[in-house]
Amino acid sequence: MELTAEESWLSLVKAFEAELKQRLRSRLKGIIARSSSDDLVYESNVLVVVDRADLEAIRAVVEAASAAQERTGLEGLSPMTVPQEDRHVIKVFT
């Protein structure tokens, strides 16, 4: 049985979340996914909120996205990484 576009997106986002939790642990403060891979804000469809958006965190997010897409065989993640203090971007994503 083939997944619908919505089911595929949800599956990809869940795999991405699992990868993020493994890589960022307590640094991960939240994830906000848009309703579909085509629903973009600032050219991104998933917002990753971290304690500090430093190079280490950004690299972990990119690696997690790649791993999730490879694991699921799905594409379309376009994450943006922001520090937890960036209330403006967080508000725009929700």
Secondary structure as the mmCIF struct_conf table of DSSP 4:
data_model
#
loop_
_struct_conf.conf_type_id
_struct_conf.id
_struct_conf.beg_label_comp_id
_struct_conf.beg_label_asym_id
_struct_conf.beg_label_seq_id
_struct_conf.end_label_comp_id
_struct_conf.end_label_asym_id
_struct_conf.end_label_seq_id
HELX_LH_PP_P HELX_LH_PP_P1 GLU A 2 THR A 4
HELX_RH_AL_P HELX_RH_AL_P1 ALA A 5 LEU A 24
HELX_RH_3T_P HELX_RH_3T_P1 ARG A 25 ARG A 27
STRN STRN1 LEU A 28 ALA A 33
BEND BEND1 SER A 35 SER A 36
TURN_TY1_P TURN_TY1_P1 SER A 37 ASP A 38
STRN STRN2 VAL A 41 VAL A 41
TURN_TY1_P TURN_TY1_P2 TYR A 42 GLU A 43
STRN STRN3 SER A 44 SER A 44
BEND BEND2 ASN A 45 ASN A 45
STRN STRN4 VAL A 46 VAL A 50
BEND BEND3 ASP A 51 ASP A 51
HELX_RH_AL_P HELX_RH_AL_P2 LEU A 55 THR A 72
TURN_TY1_P TURN_TY1_P3 GLY A 73 GLY A 73
STRN STRN5 PRO A 79 PRO A 83
TURN_TY1_P TURN_TY1_P4 GLN A 84 GLU A 85
HELX_RH_AL_P HELX_RH_AL_P3 ARG A 87 PHE A 93
#
